[in-house]
Amino acid sequence: MKTVTTVLCMLPLCLLASCKKTPAAVAADEPVRAYCIDYNWGEGGAHGFARPGLWADADPEAHVRWYADLGCNVIQSFAVSCNGYAWYKNGIIPEQPGLKHDFLTEQVRLARPLGMKVIGYFCAGANNKWEEDHPDLCYQMDGQQIPFTQQYLDYLCASIDDAIRKTGIDGIMLDWFYNPGGGRSPLPPLRWLPCEQEMYRELTGEDFPGTDSMTAETELSFRRKAIDRAWKQIRETAKRAKSDCIIWLTAYEVNSEEYQGNSVLKEVDWLMNESGDIERTQAMQSLVGTHTKLITCLANWNGQNPLETVPDALARGIGIYGFTKPVAGSAMPPVDTYLAARLDTLQGDALNIAVLARCFNGLPPGE
């Protein structure tokens, strides 16, 4: 028996639009159904990130078809990945070495007639190229490591503006939006690099008091001011480049003390709870604006059971997002592979994809 995706795969991509929703049919109250073939993590790069040029042969048409078959209404792709190189051509940020296609731009062109939005990824807290080019403006450590200096914000925002205008993406995903060491509780002490001392003067209007005089309260106030300045510049940049640009914030710790007392959570368009539990995701409703879409995350590391999490989230009007590194070259096996498999024979990302494919296409999740 042919599955939904078997039939779709028989059609040229240009004809799939007749089988999928048009952009206008993606209602404002429709939950996000998103996935990401993740190009952040891989061999050869600093801090475990993919080396520049890994998967540079990625075929945008094959990717868009895969997401369409999965039943997505949103493709989370990459504008600039954590290695600091871009996934589109002719931009102000150097492209991935050997980039075969104008990958992100072509994804947007192909996805739009199918009613899918394309969101381009930016990592606020880590960028290998920036770290290599500006070692004096970064922490030399694993994890989130870039202070939100004015120099870095200007660089990041110029990159965001360029990607939106050049590729036509519908929005940006903003990841690791914390000061160094953020996203955890309790927050670790800052190192107070010279660039952070300059930030202190800019944000408070006062001379840096010295590390010996720094209190936990003063440091938290500084962290919040840094987040507030970064958010305002990023939001202004994105909305100026495209007035309806979606800003999607993904946060491991949505209750971070750094987000308190500023407008981030009230103004963000989409907010994702990376830990994935539905109760905490739904509890975020009290933190966000009336327009904000809530999304939960399905990943191996957060321990969510897809057979419970996916149908529960969609029934509550909460969006679902999943991601994995490619396992078939720079892509993934056909969606039919996951639909044809018995769920009790699958585990990890394969099980997640199989359940998403069923739920996103309106099929019973357990069959």
Secondary structure, DSSP 8 states (H G I E B T S, - for coil): ---HHHHHHTS-GGGGGGGS--GGGS-TTS--EEEEE--SB-TBSGGGBB-TTTTTT--HHHHHHHHHHHT-SEEEEESB-TTS-BSSSSSSS-B-TT--S-HHHHHHHHHGGGT-EEEEEEESS--HHHHHH-GGGS--SSSS-----HHHHHHHHHHHHHHHHHH--SEEEEE--SSTT-SSSS-------HHHHHHHHHHHSS----GGG--HHHHHHHHHHHHHHHHHHHHHHHHHH-TT-EEEEEES-TT-GGGTTSSHHHH-SEEEETT--HHHHHHGGGTS-TT-EEEEEE-GGGT--HHHHHHHHHHTT-EEEEEE--SBTTB---HHHHHHS-GGG--HHHHHHHHHHHHHTT--TT-
